[in-house]
C-alpha cells in the first residue's frame, strides 16, 4: 500500500476483474470535510482533462435535444456540479438554450455544487427514484462516474429510473478499466491531488469500473455499451 492509502502503481494490481469490495474515501460520511470539499472543487479540473464529456455532448447529447434548440437535461449524481455547468456553457456555444438540473442524494455534494451559481443550472438533494415518483421528465438524462458506485440492488433501479425520466436519450459515462487507464492516472493524479481524495479514490474507481464487455453483459435489453476516449465507457439508451 502507498502512504496515502491507495495501491502503489509500482506493485502488481489485479485488473482482470472488477473489485466490487473497494470503497472510496469520499463515500465515508465521516471523512475529512475539508478534504472532501477540496475534492469536489478539484473534480472540475480532473473531469475537464479525462472525462471526455465535450465530445459526448456533441455526439450523444446535442443530437437528442429538441430541434427548437431548447431542452431539459438531468445530471444524476451531479457531485460538485461541474458537468451540469459545463453542459449549459457548451449548449450556449452551440446555439442551444438548455436547462440542466443536477441531483445528488449526498447533501455534502449539493452544498459544494450550490456554492457556484450559474444561469440555467439548478441543484437538488434528490435521488432518481424521487424524481421518477414526482413524474419529472427530461429530454436527456446523463451521469458521470456513477455506474461503478452502484451495488446490485441499486443498479437496476437506477437504470430503470433514468429510462423513465428521459423522453429521448440516456447517457451514463464512466471509466473504462484497463492497465493503461490505471497507469496513466497514477502518474498524472499527484499533479492535482494535494489535500484531496482525488488520487486514492480515482485509482479505486478504476478498479471498480467496467470493461465494455462487462458493461454490455450487465445492461438490460435496449441498452448499448460503447467505448469512448479517453479510457471511457458509455451506457446509452434511446427511449
N, C-alpha and C positions, 0 to 999 in steps of 0.2 A: 504494500500500500504506500502511496505517496503521503507526504506530510499533510496535505490538505484534505485527506480522506478519500481521494479518488484513486482509481487504479493507475499505477505508474505505466505510461505508454511504452516504456522500455522493456516491460515484462510481458510475457505472452498473455493475451486476453482471448478467451474463447468467444468468438463472434459467430459461431456456426448456428447458434440458436438464440432466440430472444431470452434475455434474462428478466423474467417477469417478477422476480422477487426483489430486485433493486428498488429502492425508494429515493426520491430526490430530496435534498436537504430543504428546499423551499416548501415542500409539501408538509413539513413538520409544523404544526400550529404553534410550537414553542421555539421556532428558530429565531435567530437574532433579527429583530425587526429592522434595524438599521441596514444590515447586510441584505435583507430581503428588499427593502426599498431601493437600495443601490442596484440590485439585480434587475428589478423591473425597469428602472431607468436605462440600464445598460443594454437591455434587450433591443432597444431601438437601434443601437449600433450593430449588435450581433445579427439581428434579423435583416437589416439592410445589406449585410455582407453575405449571408449564407442562405437566406430563406427562399430566394428566387421568386418572390411574390410579384415583382414588377412584370416579369414575363407571364406569370399565371393570370394577372389582371388582363393582359392583352389577349391571351389565347383562350381563357376559360370564363372569366367573369364578364368582361365587356360584351362578348357576343350573346350572352344570356340576358342582358338588360333590355328593357322595352325600347322599341325604335324611337320613341319620343325623346329619349335622352335622359328622362327622369326615372330613377329607380330606388329601390329599397334593399339594403344588404344587411344581413345579420352576421356578426362575428361571434361565434360561440367560443367560450373560454378565452376571452379577449386579453387576459393578463393586464399588463400595463397600458394597453390601448394603442400601441404603435402601429399595428396593422390597420386598425379601424381608421386612424387619422391619415395613414398613407393612402388608403383606398379613396378617401374623399379628395385628396390632392391629385392623385392620378386621374380620377374621374373628371375633375375640373380641367386638367390639362388636355384631356381628350374630348372635351365638349359635352360631358355628361354632368348632370346635377343629381348626385347620389346622396341619399340619407343613409348613414350607417349606424346601426345600433350594436354596441358591444356589450355582451353579458358575461358574467363570471360568477360562480357561486361563492367565491372567496372574497370576503369583504376587504381583505388586505389588497387584493388586486384592484378592486374598484376604487379604493382610496387612492392608490397610485395613479390609476387612469384618469381620475377626475381632477388631478392637480393641474392638468394642462387642458384648457378649454379650446375647442375648435368648432367653428360653424359647421353644421351638418353631421356632427357626431354626438351620440348620446350613450352614456354608460349606465348599466343597471346591475344590481346584485340579484341575479336570477339564474335559473337552470333552463336547459332546453325543454324539460318537462313542464316548467312553469309557463313558458311561452306557448307551448302546444295546448295546454289546458285553457289558456286565456284566448285561444283562437287567433293568435297573431299569424300573419303571413308576410313573406318577404320574397322578392324576385330571386335573389341568390342568397344561399347560406354558405358560409365559409368557416373554417377553423384552421389554426396553425399550432402544431405541436400538442395536440390534444389526444390523438388516437393512441399514442404509446402509453398514456397515463391510465387508460381505461382497463378495468378488470372485466371478467366475463359477464358479470351482472350488469355493468354499466354500458358495455359495448353495444348490445342490440337496442337498448332503449335510446342511446344517443343517436344511432343511425336512423332508427325509426322516427324519432322526433325531428331530426334535420330534414328527412324526406317530407314529413307532414308540414313543416314550416315553410318549405320552398315552393314557389309556383313555377320555377323554371329549372334551376340547377343547384346542386350541392357540390362543393369542392372542399374536401378535407386534406390539408397538406401536412406532411410530417417528414422526418428524417428517414433516409433510406440507409439501412445498416450495412456497413461494409468496412473492411480494414482500412481502405483509403480514407473514408469519412472519419474514422476514429483517429487515424494518424494525423490527418490534416488539422482536425480540431484540437488535438492535444498540443500541437506545435503552435497554433495561432491563438488559442484562447487566452494564454497568460498575458497577451498584449492588452486585453480589455477586462481582465477578470479581477483585478486587485480590489479587495474589500467586498467581493460579491460571491455568489454561489455559481457564477457562470461556468467556470471550468469544470468543477466536480459534477454539477448537475447536467451539463452538456454531454460529458462522457457517459454518464449513467443513462441519459436519454438515448444516446446512440445504441447502447447495449440493450435497451428495452424496445427499440424500434423494429420495424418490419423490413424485410426484403419485398420486392414486387411479388414473387410467387407466394410468399406467406400472406401478404395482404389480399391477394386475389382469392386465396383459399378461405380466408376469414370473412370476406364480404358476402352479404346476401345477394340473391339474384337481382339483376338490374343494375348493380354497381360495377364500375370498371376501375381496375388498378393500373396506374401509369407511372413510368419513371419520368422524372424531371431533373433538370440541372439546378444547382449542383448538389448531388447526393440527396435527392428528394424523391418522395413517393406521393402520389395523389390518389385519393379515393373520390371518384366522380359519379354522380347520379343525376341524370336528366329526368325530370318529373312532368 
